[in-house]
Amino acid sequence: MSELSFTAFVLSLASTAAIHFGDLPNPASGARKEPDLQGASQMIAILTLLEQKTRGNLTIEERQVIEQVLYELRVRFVEASRGGKPVIGA
């Protein structure tokens, strides 16, 4: 098993959020589930906590990845909360 990188860990958490949004199928069952906004929100909160606790200790690339992932997930959360309507200006 190869060593887990910070970026791979962040992307894994983002994939879990995508599963909660219903955007990706569950890897275990292969089925897409109904959106679970509470689960997606929890993943966003975990990533936010991770970003806060690692601030100042990340490489530029790692910081950019977590900031971009959080931005995209937050926009997706707003869209999902509006019934899938895109966020204008995002």
N, CA and C atoms as a LAMMPS dump frame, in Angstrom:
ITEM: TIMESTEP
0
ITEM: NUMBER OF ATOMS
270
ITEM: BOX BOUNDS ff ff ff
-5.0000000000000000e+02 5.0000000000000000e+02
-5.0000000000000000e+02 5.0000000000000000e+02
-5.0000000000000000e+02 5.0000000000000000e+02
ITEM: ATOMS id mol type element x y z
1 1 1 N 0.851 -1.185 0
2 1 2 C 0 0 0
3 1 3 C 0.887 1.235 0
4 2 1 N 0.6 2.151 -0.902
5 2 2 C 1.403 3.366 -0.982
6 2 3 C 1.016 4.337 0.126
7 3 1 N 1.93 5.251 0.405
8 3 2 C 1.698 6.237 1.453
9 3 3 C 0.586 7.198 1.038
10 4 1 N -0.302 7.486 1.957
11 4 2 C -1.415 8.396 1.7
12 4 3 C -0.908 9.829 1.792
13 5 1 N -1.177 10.615 0.77
14 5 2 C -0.765 12.014 0.779
15 5 3 C -1.908 12.874 1.317
16 6 1 N -1.567 14.08 1.718
17 6 2 C -2.574 15.015 2.2
18 6 3 C -3.595 15.291 1.105
19 7 1 N -3.109 15.5 -0.123
20 7 2 C -4.005 15.783 -1.237
21 7 3 C -4.949 14.618 -1.496
22 8 1 N -4.43 13.396 -1.46
23 8 2 C -5.284 12.218 -1.666
24 8 3 C -6.335 12.128 -0.558
25 9 1 N -5.944 12.45 0.674
26 9 2 C -6.882 12.42 1.792
27 9 3 C -7.999 13.44 1.593
28 10 1 N -7.639 14.656 1.196
29 10 2 C -8.63 15.71 0.945
30 10 3 C -9.581 15.282 -0.169
31 11 1 N -9.035 14.736 -1.243
32 11 2 C -9.876 14.302 -2.363
33 11 3 C -10.773 13.134 -1.976
34 12 1 N -10.306 12.291 -1.083
35 12 2 C -11.138 11.193 -0.581
36 12 3 C -12.337 11.739 0.204
37 13 1 N -12.094 12.721 1.041
38 13 2 C -13.189 13.346 1.787
39 13 3 C -14.151 14.062 0.842
40 14 1 N -13.612 14.704 -0.19
41 14 2 C -14.456 15.376 -1.175
42 14 3 C -15.307 14.363 -1.942
43 15 1 N -14.749 13.2 -2.233
44 15 2 C -15.516 12.146 -2.908
45 15 3 C -16.656 11.652 -2.028
46 16 1 N -16.404 11.565 -0.741
47 16 2 C -17.465 11.172 0.188
48 16 3 C -18.582 12.207 0.177
49 17 1 N -18.215 13.478 0.13
50 17 2 C -19.232 14.534 0.037
51 17 3 C -20.022 14.388 -1.253
52 18 1 N -19.343 14.077 -2.366
53 18 2 C -20.022 13.903 -3.655
54 18 3 C -21.006 12.737 -3.597
55 19 1 N -20.66 11.699 -2.871
56 19 2 C -21.583 10.57 -2.69
57 19 3 C -22.803 11.036 -1.906
58 20 1 N -22.587 11.847 -0.873
59 20 2 C -23.714 12.388 -0.094
60 20 3 C -24.609 13.288 -0.94
61 21 1 N -24.003 14.028 -1.874
62 21 2 C -24.795 14.869 -2.766
63 21 3 C -25.57 14.033 -3.79
64 22 1 N -25.19 12.771 -3.928
65 22 2 C -25.815 11.919 -4.935
66 22 3 C -25.159 12.075 -6.294
67 23 1 N -24.01 12.746 -6.344
68 23 2 C -23.303 12.991 -7.603
69 23 3 C -22.485 11.786 -8.049
70 24 1 N -22.033 10.98 -7.107
71 24 2 C -21.247 9.785 -7.401
72 24 3 C -21.937 8.568 -6.805
73 25 1 N -21.793 7.419 -7.446
74 25 2 C -22.366 6.213 -6.853
75 25 3 C -21.565 5.766 -5.633
76 26 1 N -22.228 5.092 -4.736
77 26 2 C -21.567 4.519 -3.574
78 26 3 C -20.604 3.449 -4.077
79 27 1 N -19.316 3.509 -3.719
80 27 2 C -18.361 2.532 -4.242
81 27 3 C -18.655 1.099 -3.789
82 28 1 N -19.281 0.94 -2.649
83 28 2 C -19.58 -0.407 -2.153
84 28 3 C -20.741 -1.043 -2.913
85 29 1 N -21.789 -0.264 -3.167
86 29 2 C -22.99 -0.824 -3.801
87 29 3 C -23.096 -0.484 -5.282
88 30 1 N -22.417 0.564 -5.708
89 30 2 C -22.516 0.998 -7.092
90 30 3 C -23.772 1.805 -7.384
91 31 1 N -24.612 1.979 -6.378
92 31 2 C -25.874 2.701 -6.567
93 31 3 C -25.733 4.149 -6.118
94 32 1 N -26.434 5.011 -6.811
95 32 2 C -26.513 6.406 -6.378
96 32 3 C -27.629 6.5 -5.355
97 33 1 N -27.396 7.288 -4.336
98 33 2 C -28.435 7.437 -3.325
99 33 3 C -29.034 8.829 -3.406
100 34 1 N -30.138 8.974 -2.767
101 34 2 C -30.774 10.288 -2.687
102 34 3 C -29.836 11.241 -1.96
103 35 1 N -29.849 12.511 -2.342
104 35 2 C -28.967 13.472 -1.667
105 35 3 C -29.188 13.498 -0.156
106 36 1 N -28.092 13.527 0.558
107 36 2 C -28.084 13.62 2.018
108 36 3 C -27.316 14.898 2.358
109 37 1 N -28.05 16.013 2.418
110 37 2 C -27.385 17.303 2.639
111 37 3 C -26.731 17.389 4.007
112 38 1 N -27.286 16.694 4.985
113 38 2 C -26.666 16.701 6.312
114 38 3 C -25.303 16.007 6.255
115 39 1 N -25.23 14.88 5.554
116 39 2 C -23.961 14.175 5.402
117 39 3 C -22.948 15.002 4.63
118 40 1 N -23.405 15.659 3.554
119 40 2 C -22.52 16.522 2.772
120 40 3 C -22.027 17.688 3.62
121 41 1 N -22.914 18.269 4.395
122 41 2 C -22.555 19.381 5.272
123 41 3 C -21.506 18.943 6.297
124 42 1 N -21.655 17.736 6.804
125 42 2 C -20.694 17.222 7.778
126 42 3 C -19.311 17.059 7.134
127 43 1 N -19.268 16.599 5.891
128 43 2 C -17.984 16.457 5.213
129 43 3 C -17.343 17.826 4.969
130 44 1 N -18.153 18.817 4.629
131 44 2 C -17.641 20.176 4.45
132 44 3 C -17.087 20.699 5.781
133 45 1 N -17.789 20.421 6.871
134 45 2 C -17.321 20.85 8.194
135 45 3 C -16.002 20.165 8.561
136 46 1 N -15.867 18.893 8.227
137 46 2 C -14.62 18.164 8.513
138 46 3 C -13.471 18.755 7.705
139 47 1 N -13.719 19.02 6.431
140 47 2 C -12.673 19.622 5.594
141 47 3 C -12.325 21.028 6.069
142 48 1 N -13.307 21.788 6.527
143 48 2 C -13.053 23.131 7.056
144 48 3 C -12.184 23.045 8.304
145 49 1 N -12.496 22.112 9.182
146 49 2 C -11.698 21.906 10.387
147 49 3 C -10.273 21.505 10.023
148 50 1 N -10.142 20.606 9.063
149 50 2 C -8.822 20.177 8.613
150 50 3 C -8.034 21.355 8.051
151 51 1 N -8.7 22.193 7.267
152 51 2 C -8.041 23.37 6.694
153 51 3 C -7.582 24.335 7.794
154 52 1 N -8.422 24.524 8.793
155 52 2 C -8.07 25.432 9.887
156 52 3 C -6.915 24.881 10.722
157 53 1 N -6.946 23.61 11.017
158 53 2 C -5.936 23.011 11.894
159 53 3 C -4.588 22.805 11.21
160 54 1 N -4.579 22.786 9.872
161 54 2 C -3.315 22.602 9.163
162 54 3 C -2.777 23.909 8.589
163 55 1 N -3.502 24.996 8.808
164 55 2 C -3.087 26.3 8.278
165 55 3 C -1.659 26.616 8.726
166 56 1 N -0.845 27.017 7.766
167 56 2 C 0.548 27.339 8.056
168 56 3 C 1.478 26.143 7.964
169 57 1 N 0.935 24.957 7.785
170 57 2 C 1.753 23.743 7.725
171 57 3 C 1.647 23.024 6.381
172 58 1 N 0.982 23.629 5.424
173 58 2 C 0.77 22.991 4.127
174 58 3 C 1.683 23.605 3.078
175 59 1 N 1.972 22.799 2.054
176 59 2 C 2.673 23.354 0.904
177 59 3 C 1.68 24.238 0.149
178 60 1 N 2.172 25.026 -0.765
179 60 2 C 1.299 25.889 -1.567
180 60 3 C 0.279 25.04 -2.315
181 61 1 N 0.736 23.938 -2.897
182 61 2 C -0.161 23.068 -3.657
183 61 3 C -1.242 22.459 -2.767
184 62 1 N -0.865 21.991 -1.583
185 62 2 C -1.84 21.407 -0.657
186 62 3 C -2.876 22.443 -0.235
187 63 1 N -2.407 23.65 0.056
188 63 2 C -3.328 24.728 0.453
189 63 3 C -4.295 25.037 -0.675
190 64 1 N -3.785 25.118 -1.904
191 64 2 C -4.642 25.405 -3.045
192 64 3 C -5.683 24.31 -3.251
193 65 1 N -5.284 23.067 -3.074
194 65 2 C -6.224 21.947 -3.249
195 65 3 C -7.349 22.035 -2.232
196 66 1 N -7.026 22.2 -0.966
197 66 2 C -8.086 22.21 0.05
198 66 3 C -8.976 23.441 -0.101
199 67 1 N -8.394 24.585 -0.454
200 67 2 C -9.212 25.784 -0.663
201 67 3 C -10.155 25.607 -1.852
202 68 1 N -9.67 25.032 -2.947
203 68 2 C -10.5 24.822 -4.133
204 68 3 C -11.592 23.794 -3.87
205 69 1 N -11.235 22.717 -3.193
206 69 2 C -12.226 21.682 -2.86
207 69 3 C -13.317 22.275 -1.984
208 70 1 N -12.942 23.031 -0.969
209 70 2 C -13.948 23.638 -0.09
210 70 3 C -14.836 24.613 -0.85
211 71 1 N -14.254 25.412 -1.72
212 71 2 C -15.051 26.351 -2.514
213 71 3 C -16.081 25.592 -3.351
214 72 1 N -15.621 24.577 -4.077
215 72 2 C -16.519 23.817 -4.95
216 72 3 C -17.608 23.104 -4.161
217 73 1 N -17.261 22.531 -3.011
218 73 2 C -18.267 21.84 -2.205
219 73 3 C -19.282 22.81 -1.618
220 74 1 N -18.826 23.982 -1.215
221 74 2 C -19.763 24.977 -0.677
222 74 3 C -20.733 25.463 -1.75
223 75 1 N -20.223 25.693 -2.963
224 75 2 C -21.095 26.092 -4.068
225 75 3 C -22.086 24.965 -4.363
226 76 1 N -21.591 23.737 -4.393
227 76 2 C -22.464 22.583 -4.659
228 76 3 C -23.529 22.452 -3.579
229 77 1 N -23.17 22.739 -2.324
230 77 2 C -24.133 22.654 -1.232
231 77 3 C -25.254 23.681 -1.422
232 78 1 N -24.88 24.899 -1.802
233 78 2 C -25.894 25.928 -2.039
234 78 3 C -26.808 25.501 -3.184
235 79 1 N -26.221 24.977 -4.259
236 79 2 C -27.028 24.501 -5.386
237 79 3 C -27.988 23.406 -4.945
238 80 1 N -27.48 22.441 -4.197
239 80 2 C -28.319 21.329 -3.744
240 80 3 C -29.423 21.83 -2.814
241 81 1 N -29.095 22.806 -2.002
242 81 2 C -30.102 23.382 -1.093
243 81 3 C -31.21 24.112 -1.849
244 82 1 N -30.874 24.603 -3.041
245 82 2 C -31.856 25.303 -3.882
246 82 3 C -32.537 24.349 -4.855
247 83 1 N -32.386 23.074 -4.652
248 83 2 C -33.017 22.112 -5.545
249 83 3 C -32.261 21.901 -6.834
250 84 1 N -30.951 22.127 -6.825
251 84 2 C -30.124 21.904 -7.995
252 84 3 C -29.937 23.109 -8.887
253 85 1 N -30.497 24.242 -8.502
254 85 2 C -30.344 25.443 -9.323
255 85 3 C -28.938 25.996 -9.16
256 86 1 N -28.264 26.314 -10.283
257 86 2 C -26.884 26.825 -10.218
258 86 3 C -26.804 28.152 -9.465
259 87 1 N -25.642 28.347 -8.845
260 87 2 C -25.37 29.6 -8.16
261 87 3 C -24.814 30.569 -9.202
262 88 1 N -25.449 31.687 -9.379
263 88 2 C -25.004 32.674 -10.362
264 88 3 C -23.741 33.343 -9.865
265 89 1 N -22.758 33.443 -10.747
266 89 2 C -21.498 34.092 -10.405
267 89 3 C -20.49 33.173 -9.768
268 90 1 N -20.817 31.898 -9.625
269 90 2 C -19.865 30.97 -9.01
270 90 3 C -18.993 30.321 -10.05
